[in-house]
Amino acid sequence: MTACATGRRLSVLSDDVAEKTARDWEGITDFSIRHFEEMKLILDKEEPDYRD
């Protein structure tokens, strides 16, 4: 299988890495809120005019 944007073969994670990642994600509450706050911090730094 290839990635659409690059045409390169996809790298598939090992089962161990996938399981650890899934466990880590389960521990994050309110992910969408935290993600949005991080995006605003990036915008504040890189494009502060967005607040105008």
OpenMM code with the backbone's topology and positions (N, CA, C; nanometers):
from openmm import Vec3, app, unit

residues = "MET THR ALA CYS ALA THR GLY ARG ARG LEU SER VAL LEU SER ASP ASP VAL ALA GLU LYS THR ALA ARG ASP TRP GLU GLY ILE THR ASP PHE SER ILE ARG HIS PHE GLU GLU MET LYS LEU ILE LEU ASP LYS GLU GLU PRO ASP TYR ARG ASP".split()
positions = [
    Vec3(0.0849, -0.1171, 0.0000),
    Vec3(0.0000, 0.0000, 0.0000),
    Vec3(0.0898, 0.1239, 0.0000),
    Vec3(0.0487, 0.2276, -0.0714),
    Vec3(0.1270, 0.3507, -0.0761),
    Vec3(0.0475, 0.4657, -0.0159),
    Vec3(0.1220, 0.5649, 0.0320),
    Vec3(0.0589, 0.6862, 0.0833),
    Vec3(0.0171, 0.7717, -0.0359),
    Vec3(-0.0996, 0.8268, -0.0313),
    Vec3(-0.1517, 0.9029, -0.1450),
    Vec3(-0.0665, 1.0247, -0.1782),
    Vec3(-0.0265, 1.1015, -0.0796),
    Vec3(0.0436, 1.2269, -0.1062),
    Vec3(0.1855, 1.2058, -0.1565),
    Vec3(0.2530, 1.1026, -0.1097),
    Vec3(0.3940, 1.0853, -0.1437),
    Vec3(0.4181, 0.9744, -0.2444),
    Vec3(0.3275, 0.8795, -0.2517),
    Vec3(0.3481, 0.7656, -0.3383),
    Vec3(0.4450, 0.6642, -0.2798),
    Vec3(0.4979, 0.6921, -0.1626),
    Vec3(0.5918, 0.5994, -0.0977),
    Vec3(0.5146, 0.4940, -0.0198),
    Vec3(0.5814, 0.3836, 0.0057),
    Vec3(0.5191, 0.2774, 0.0843),
    Vec3(0.4949, 0.3255, 0.2263),
    Vec3(0.3834, 0.2822, 0.2834),
    Vec3(0.3509, 0.3177, 0.4212),
    Vec3(0.4388, 0.2401, 0.5178),
    Vec3(0.4768, 0.3048, 0.6253),
    Vec3(0.5481, 0.2370, 0.7329),
    Vec3(0.4447, 0.1910, 0.8350),
    Vec3(0.4442, 0.0645, 0.8641),
    Vec3(0.3480, 0.0087, 0.9584),
    Vec3(0.4188, -0.0136, 1.0914),
    Vec3(0.3568, 0.0373, 1.1974),
    Vec3(0.4141, 0.0226, 1.3310),
    Vec3(0.4041, -0.1221, 1.3780),
    Vec3(0.4967, -0.1579, 1.4644),
    Vec3(0.4877, -0.2910, 1.5250),
    Vec3(0.3675, -0.2938, 1.6187),
    Vec3(0.3201, -0.4128, 1.6492),
    Vec3(0.2067, -0.4265, 1.7410),
    Vec3(0.2391, -0.3651, 1.8771),
    Vec3(0.3624, -0.3833, 1.9252),
    Vec3(0.4009, -0.3276, 2.0548),
    Vec3(0.3921, -0.1751, 2.0562),
    Vec3(0.4440, -0.1118, 1.9521),
    Vec3(0.4404, 0.0347, 1.9439),
    Vec3(0.2958, 0.0834, 1.9302),
    Vec3(0.2168, 0.0161, 1.8496),
    Vec3(0.0765, 0.0549, 1.8326),
    Vec3(0.0006, 0.0421, 1.9638),
    Vec3(0.0246, -0.0647, 2.0375),
    Vec3(-0.0433, -0.0855, 2.1659),
    Vec3(-0.0031, 0.0212, 2.2669),
    Vec3(0.1274, 0.0531, 2.2741),
    Vec3(0.1737, 0.1560, 2.3671),
    Vec3(0.1125, 0.2912, 2.3312),
    Vec3(0.1078, 0.3224, 2.2028),
    Vec3(0.0488, 0.4489, 2.1584),
    Vec3(-0.0985, 0.4552, 2.1963),
    Vec3(-0.1703, 0.3465, 2.1761),
    Vec3(-0.3123, 0.3426, 2.2121),
    Vec3(-0.3307, 0.3636, 2.3620),
    Vec3(-0.2469, 0.2989, 2.4427),
    Vec3(-0.2564, 0.3178, 2.5889),
    Vec3(-0.2285, 0.4619, 2.6270),
    Vec3(-0.1278, 0.5225, 2.5630),
    Vec3(-0.0953, 0.6623, 2.5922),
    Vec3(-0.2120, 0.7545, 2.5572),
    Vec3(-0.2754, 0.7329, 2.4418),
    Vec3(-0.3877, 0.8169, 2.4007),
    Vec3(-0.5061, 0.8018, 2.4950),
    Vec3(-0.5273, 0.6826, 2.5476),
    Vec3(-0.6394, 0.6610, 2.6386),
    Vec3(-0.6243, 0.7424, 2.7659),
    Vec3(-0.5008, 0.7772, 2.8012),
    Vec3(-0.4765, 0.8543, 2.9224),
    Vec3(-0.4972, 1.0036, 2.9063),
    Vec3(-0.5228, 1.0479, 2.7851),
    Vec3(-0.5411, 1.1905, 2.7607),
    Vec3(-0.6897, 1.2235, 2.7650),
    Vec3(-0.7265, 1.3095, 2.8589),
    Vec3(-0.8654, 1.3544, 2.8662),
    Vec3(-0.8754, 1.4928, 2.8041),
    Vec3(-0.9896, 1.5236, 2.7527),
    Vec3(-1.0149, 1.6529, 2.6897),
    Vec3(-0.9128, 1.6835, 2.5814),
    Vec3(-0.8807, 1.5839, 2.5001),
    Vec3(-0.7792, 1.6011, 2.3963),
    Vec3(-0.8113, 1.7180, 2.3044),
    Vec3(-0.9363, 1.7285, 2.2606),
    Vec3(-0.9697, 1.8330, 2.1638),
    Vec3(-0.9461, 1.9717, 2.2212),
    Vec3(-0.9764, 1.9907, 2.3472),
    Vec3(-0.9532, 2.1203, 2.4113),
    Vec3(-0.8038, 2.1475, 2.4220),
    Vec3(-0.7279, 2.0490, 2.4654),
    Vec3(-0.5830, 2.0668, 2.4772),
    Vec3(-0.5196, 2.0921, 2.3414),
    Vec3(-0.5663, 2.0225, 2.2393),
    Vec3(-0.5138, 2.0413, 2.1049),
    Vec3(-0.5415, 2.1840, 2.0564),
    Vec3(-0.6627, 2.2315, 2.0775),
    Vec3(-0.6997, 2.3662, 2.0356),
    Vec3(-0.6149, 2.4710, 2.1082),
    Vec3(-0.5914, 2.4518, 2.2370),
    Vec3(-0.5076, 2.5447, 2.3123),
    Vec3(-0.3649, 2.5476, 2.2581),
    Vec3(-0.3119, 2.4321, 2.2215),
    Vec3(-0.1777, 2.4262, 2.1626),
    Vec3(-0.1741, 2.4966, 2.0277),
    Vec3(-0.2791, 2.4789, 1.9480),
    Vec3(-0.2846, 2.5461, 1.8187),
    Vec3(-0.2874, 2.6977, 1.8367),
    Vec3(-0.3601, 2.7455, 1.9365),
    Vec3(-0.3635, 2.8899, 1.9614),
    Vec3(-0.2260, 2.9416, 2.0039),
    Vec3(-0.1520, 2.8634, 2.0822),
    Vec3(-0.0166, 2.9054, 2.1205),
    Vec3(0.0731, 2.9192, 1.9978),
    Vec3(0.0605, 2.8251, 1.9052),
    Vec3(0.1392, 2.8328, 1.7817),
    Vec3(0.0987, 2.9564, 1.7019),
    Vec3(-0.0310, 2.9796, 1.6897),
    Vec3(-0.0775, 3.0978, 1.6171),
    Vec3(-0.0315, 3.2262, 1.6845),
    Vec3(-0.0370, 3.2310, 1.8178),
    Vec3(0.0097, 3.3496, 1.8893),
    Vec3(0.1540, 3.3809, 1.8541),
    Vec3(0.2335, 3.2789, 1.8400),
    Vec3(0.3756, 3.2965, 1.8103),
    Vec3(0.4001, 3.3285, 1.6635),
    Vec3(0.3333, 3.2552, 1.5741),
    Vec3(0.3642, 3.2645, 1.4322),
    Vec3(0.2764, 3.3615, 1.3544),
    Vec3(0.1523, 3.3792, 1.3960),
    Vec3(0.0566, 3.4651, 1.3239),
    Vec3(-0.0309, 3.5415, 1.4241),
    Vec3(0.0283, 3.6292, 1.5044),
    Vec3(-0.0493, 3.6957, 1.6103),
    Vec3(-0.1647, 3.7823, 1.5593),
    Vec3(-0.1630, 3.8190, 1.4314),
    Vec3(-0.2707, 3.9018, 1.3772),
    Vec3(-0.4043, 3.8298, 1.3715),
    Vec3(-0.4065, 3.6985, 1.3903),
    Vec3(-0.5334, 3.6259, 1.3818),
    Vec3(-0.6325, 3.6733, 1.4867),
    Vec3(-0.5836, 3.7349, 1.5927),
    Vec3(-0.6732, 3.7801, 1.7010),
    Vec3(-0.7425, 3.9124, 1.6683),
    Vec3(-0.6977, 3.9807, 1.5660),
    Vec3(-0.7576, 4.1118, 1.5326),
    Vec3(-0.8964, 4.0996, 1.4766),
] * unit.nanometer
topology = app.Topology()
chain = topology.addChain("A")
for resn in residues:
    res = topology.addResidue(resn, chain)
    for name in ("N", "CA", "C"):
        topology.addAtom(name, app.Element.getBySymbol(name[0]), res)
